[in-house]
Amino acid sequence: MQENNTPRKKSFLATLGAVFWSFIGLRRRSDYESDVTGLKPIYVVLAALIGAILFIGVLLALVSFAVKMH
């Protein structure tokens, strides 16, 4: 029996998780290596854009809240 060594492509949800953990800097080396071979580049770009938009939105909400409290 021959093993199939082709990497399995990960779902968009798995890509979101990988990008989330990358945003905060917590990623195991083994997970990183599987991401390199398993993530679709378009999913990574979309997930990064979503993550950046959410990050900016949270920052704006925090600043707005802090200004109203002052």
C-alpha positions as CSV (number, residue, x, y, z in Angstrom):
1,M,0.0,0.0,0.0
2,Q,1.3,3.4,-0.9
3,E,0.9,6.4,1.4
4,N,-0.5,9.6,-0.1
5,N,1.9,12.3,0.9
6,T,0.0,15.2,-0.8
7,P,-1.0,17.7,1.7
8,R,-4.7,18.0,2.4
9,K,-6.1,21.5,1.9
10,K,-7.6,23.1,5.0
11,S,-11.0,24.7,5.2
12,F,-11.6,28.4,5.5
13,L,-12.5,28.0,9.2
14,A,-9.1,26.3,9.8
15,T,-7.5,29.2,8.0
16,L,-9.3,31.7,10.2
17,G,-7.9,29.8,13.2
18,A,-4.4,29.8,11.9
19,V,-4.5,33.5,11.1
20,F,-6.0,34.3,14.5
21,W,-3.2,32.5,16.3
22,S,-0.7,34.1,14.1
23,F,-2.1,37.6,15.0
24,I,-1.4,37.0,18.6
25,G,1.9,35.2,18.0
26,L,1.1,31.8,19.4
27,R,1.7,29.0,16.9
28,R,3.4,25.7,17.4
29,R,6.1,24.8,14.9
30,S,4.3,21.6,13.8
31,D,1.1,23.6,13.2
32,Y,3.1,26.2,11.3
33,E,4.6,23.5,9.1
34,S,1.2,21.9,8.3
35,D,-0.2,25.4,7.6
36,V,2.6,26.1,5.0
37,T,1.6,23.1,3.0
38,G,-2.2,23.0,3.7
39,L,-3.6,26.5,3.6
40,K,-4.9,28.0,0.4
41,P,-3.3,31.4,-0.2
42,I,-6.6,33.1,-1.1
43,Y,-8.1,31.9,2.2
44,V,-5.1,33.4,4.1
45,V,-5.5,36.8,2.4
46,L,-9.2,36.8,3.1
47,A,-8.8,35.7,6.7
48,A,-6.1,38.3,7.3
49,L,-8.3,41.1,5.9
50,I,-11.2,39.9,8.1
51,G,-8.8,39.8,11.1
52,A,-7.4,43.3,10.4
53,I,-10.9,44.7,10.0
54,L,-12.1,43.2,13.3
55,F,-8.9,44.3,15.1
56,I,-9.4,47.9,13.9
57,G,-13.1,47.8,14.8
58,V,-12.3,46.6,18.3
59,L,-9.6,49.4,18.7
60,L,-12.1,52.0,17.5
61,A,-14.7,50.8,19.9
62,L,-12.3,50.8,22.8
63,V,-11.2,54.3,22.0
64,S,-14.7,55.5,21.6
65,F,-15.6,54.0,24.9
66,A,-12.6,55.5,26.7
67,V,-13.4,59.0,25.3
68,K,-17.0,58.8,26.4
69,M,-15.9,57.7,29.9
70,H,-13.6,60.7,30.2
